[in-house]
Structures are given as structure tokens and as C-alpha cells.
Amino acid sequence: MRIAGGTREDGLIVGNVYDKYGSRNPIVKWIMREFESALSALVVKAAPTDIHEIGCGEGYWVLRWNEQGLTAKGCDVSQQVIEIARTNAVEHGVTPALFEARSIYDLEPDRDSADLVVCCEVLEHLEQPEAALQVLRQVVKRHLIVSVPREPLWRILNIARGRYLADWGNTPGHLQHWSKSGFVRLVSPYFDVVEVKSPLPWTVLLCRPHH
């Protein structure tokens, strides 16, 4: 599967810097296996009729869900990353029309609503995460799965592996930082939190819109 590999757009790194899903590093493989297990369990629990992944990157999950027989599409703010996702779709025998370039702030109910909306590793990059949650509330029909890095554990692990030391372990582009309880507090005004999972080092929430 093709990845962005450090591609920059408007001065920002977009997509995945390396292929974390295809890594042979045993630690990375274990961490990603734990994340995939948590996310997949929540998707099964949501039992969606269709899925829209916001911040889909190069399309890994959208393509995987379609291979599993689910109806899924994705969008990402980066046009370059979407072009990579479309290339990946063609190579997987899936229509590239599943992927569109779109900002989370520009989502519209008539066009972007889905039974399950998935938004993983997006909110920490945003200057206005509350505004993004307000938009997500308009396009989630039944369930939302949302994840962010769990702090300060994320930065501690970066420091432990000698990365981003000048920034105290903060990954470039991460503007927001939440503990597990802090993230639940952020999301709760907009959604009912149904289940919380903590695959190292993330917080993953399954939510429903307030009724």
C-alpha cells in the first residue's frame, strides 16, 4: 500500500510518514495490532449500514472495510493524500470515487452523513476541535468512533525512543493534548460516550449523538 512518506502540503506533513500498518518492527506491530483490535471491536459493536472515515489518509481502513463487505468511503483535507488513496483504491480493485478531498469543517449532512462516522487521529491536529465536533454531530446518524493520542503517555514514549526531544516528545503537527478523562470531557457535550478503549497509546471512544 502506498503512503505519503513525509509529503508536505502548505508547509505541513500530510498522511503517514511511514507505513505503520506494514511495519516489521515487533513493537510497532504489537501497538498497531492493539489499535486495530480496539477499532475493529467498536465497528462490530456499531454494526453500521455505511461508514464515512474523516481524515482517511491513504485509505487503509476504507479499503479494508470494503474488502470485508462493508460500505465505506473517506475524505481527507489533503488533495495529495487523496490522490494516493485513489491510487491505492485502483490497485485494490475498488473505485477511486470513494475518496474525496474535504476539510472536516466543510462536512455537510446531505453529502457526508453516514450511519457510522470514524475520525481517528484528527482532532489533535486542529486549532478548533470543538468546532469540528459540532460539525461531526451534524453528519453522524447513529455512531461516531473518534480517537486521539493519550497524553502525556504519547510524549513520554516519544522521548523514550529519542524522538522530538526539543519539543518534549510532541509529535510535529499535534496542537492539542488530552488525557483519557480530558478527551471524554471534550467529547461529552456533543455526544454520549458509549464505550472507552485504551489501546497503548491512544484513547478510542464509541459515541452516539445526544437525543
Secondary structure, 3 states (H helix, E strand, C coil): CCCCCCCEECCEECCCCCCCCCCCCHHHHHHHHHHHHHHHHHHHHHCCCCEEEECCCCCHHHHHHHHCCCCEEEEECCHHHHHHHHHHHHHCCCCHHHEEECCHHHCCHHHHCEEEEEEECCHHHCCCHHHHHHHHHHHEEEEEEEEEEECCHHHHHHHHCCCCHHHCCCCCCCCCCECHHHHHHHHCCCEEEEEEECCCCEEEEEEEECC
